[in-house]
Amino acid sequence: FRKIASEQSEPYLTEAKKLASSKLPPMPPKWNFESGWTKYDGKEGGARVECPPEAGLVFDVEVCVPYGPLPVLGVAASTEAWYSWTSETLVSRALYGWLSEPTPSKLT
């Protein structure tokens, strides 16, 4: 079982070690407030992306508890760039009734 566990967890361990031994890029001075993912790689403003392409990320989400258990903001950092994710629900300020039809964009 130990060998199976090592084989299955190896890619994650490699990425975690790479992140732990690296310096993160500087945080962006300004964050975009648009729904979806934005990549900040030191260039002006940030660029829209479908999702972060890197295999290793440090990731956190924020939930607006009074309105439900779904995330509304997320931030991720890799050795290459920072990323922000904002739910379309937060951007449109349509916080009421959003639990009735959760979609992938509402769930990060």
Stockholm file with secondary structure:
# STOCKHOLM 1.0

chainA/1-108         FRKIASEQSEPYLTEAKKLASSKLPPMPPKWNFESGWTKYDGKEGGARVECPPEAGLVFDVEVCVPYGPLPVLGVAASTEAWYSWTSETLVSRALYGWLSEPTPSKLT
#=GR chainA/1-108 SS CHHHHHHHHHHHHHHHHHHHTSCCCCCCSSCCCCSEEEEESSSSSCEEESSCCCSCCEEEEEECGGGCSSEEEEEEECSSCEEEEECHHHHHTCCTTTTSSCCGGGGC
#=GC SS_cons         CHHHHHHHHHHHHHHHHHHHTSCCCCCCSSCCCCSEEEEESSSSSCEEESSCCCSCCEEEEEECGGGCSSEEEEEEECSSCEEEEECHHHHHTCCTTTTSSCCGGGGC
//
